[in-house]
Amino acid sequence: MTDIASPSPILREAGEVAGKEFLAFTLGQEEYGIDILRVQEIRGYEPVTRIANAPDFIKGVVNLRGIIVPVVDMRIKFSLGSPTYDQFTVVIILNIGGRVMGMVVDSVSDVTTLSPEQVKPAPEMGTTFDSDYLIGLGTLNERMLILVDIDKLMSSPEMGLIEKIAA
């Protein structure tokens, strides 16, 4: 278990990102980034308690120090093939709108700070992610991060995890 300290504040105007830090993780062959301020901790994957009639992408729940936490498998959610769980598989524990939830990803690589010049708008195309959930594409030399608006994604109606995020 690794606790991550909260970094510098976010400056976001008209979709722009200024000196914002992102936790980079992988799903399949792609690398994604989410706002580090939403990350509570990173844990190794542990078996979950399955919930009857839950959507396939909701793996189940875990008891995290007395809090029942729903766990979403992002590989299943975005139809990226059958998930495999190994020593690199992690659960990123998020705190979004006062609600704690976990998301299973293939691996976590690092925390990256991106300047506004390094963030490009996401192109409109038929991608796995609905472009409403994208902040943009972060470019770091030869590396590209697909930046996900994890607040919008986790509070979307199809996820059904959060009623509504307070602004």
N, C-alpha and C positions, 0 to 999 in steps of 0.2 A: 504494500500500500504506500503510495506516494502522495503527500499533500502538496499542493501547489499554492504558493503565496500569490495574492492578488497584485498584479502589476499596475502600471500607470493608468489614469482614467482614459476613457474613450472620448474621442472627439468625432462626431459623426453628423455631418450636415449634408443634406441632399444626396445621401447615398455615399458620401466620401468617407474614407478612413484615414485618420492621421495618427501615425505612430502607434498603431494598435497591435496588440500581441495576439497571435493565433497559435493554438495547439494543432500541430500537424499530425494527421493519422491516415492510414491507408485502408482502402476497401478495394479488394481485387488489385488491379494494376494502377489505380488512380490514387492521387494524394489529395486530401481534403484539409481544410482548416476551419476551426471554430474559435469564436471569441474566448480567450483564456479566462475572462472574468466570469464565464458561466460554468467553468470547471471547478468542482468541489474537490475531487480526488480521482486517482486512477488506480484501478484494482485489477488483479489477474481474474480471468474468467472462472467462475464457479458455477456448478449446476444450479438451476433456478427451480422454483416451484411453479409448475404450469397452472394456468388459470383456464377453466373450462370456457369454451365459446369465445375466447379472446382471438383477435386476428393473428394469423401466422407470425407476423413480424414482431408481435409482443411475445417474447420468449417465456415470460412469467414474471415472478417477483422474487426478491431477496430481502432478507431481514438485515438491514444495515444499522447496527447499534440501536435497535429498537424501532427503526423507521422502516415501514414496508415500502420498497422501492420497485416500481415497474421497470422492466428491462426490455429495451427495443433492440432487435438485431438489425442493424442498418443494411447488411448484405441482403437479407430477406426483403426488407422494406423497399429497396431499390432494385430488386430482381437482378442481383449480380452473381447469380449461380448459387450452388449449394454451399452453405457456410461450413467451414471446418474449424474446429476448436483445438488449438495447440498451445505451446508455451508462450507464443507471441500474442495470442488473442487477449484483448483487454476489455474491461468495462470502464467507460468514462462516466463518472458520476457527475451529473449536471444539477445545477440549481437554477431553475427557470421560473420566474414569477412566484417564487416562494415554494415551488414544488420540486422535490428531489426525484430524479429519474436516472436510469442508467442506459447507456447505449453501447452495444457490443460492436467493436471494430477489429479489423485484422491485426493492426499494430499501431503504436504511437511512436513518432520519431523525435520531435523536438518542439520547442516553442520558438516562434519566429516573429520578429517585429517587422511590419511592413509600413513603408511611407506611402503617402497618397499616390506618388508617381509609380509605385510598384503594383498598384491595384488597377486593373483594367475592367471595363464593364463586361458582363457575361454576354456572349453572343446569343441571339435568339435562334434556337435550333432544338430539334427533338432529342433532348438529353434525358438521362435517367432522372435527374432532378428537375422539378418544375422550376423555371427561372424565377418564380416568385420567392423561392427559398435561397436564391443565390445573392451574395453581396457583389461578387465579381471574381476575377481570376488574379491571384497574387503571383507575381513573377520574381524569381530570385535566381539570377544567372540562367542556368539551363533547367531549373526546376520550376514547376508551375503548380500552385495550390488552387483547388476549387474551393472558394470561400463560401461557407454555408451560413445562412442566417438561422442559427439553431433555435432562436426564440420563435420565429415564424413557423419553422418546420415542426417543432415539438408541440406548438399550440394550434396546429392546423386541425380542422374538423376530422380529417381521415385518421389522424393519430388518436384523437379522443382521450388524450391524457390530461389536458388542462382546459378548464372551462373558458377562461379568458385571462390574458395577461394585463395587469394594471399598467398603464402607461407611465 
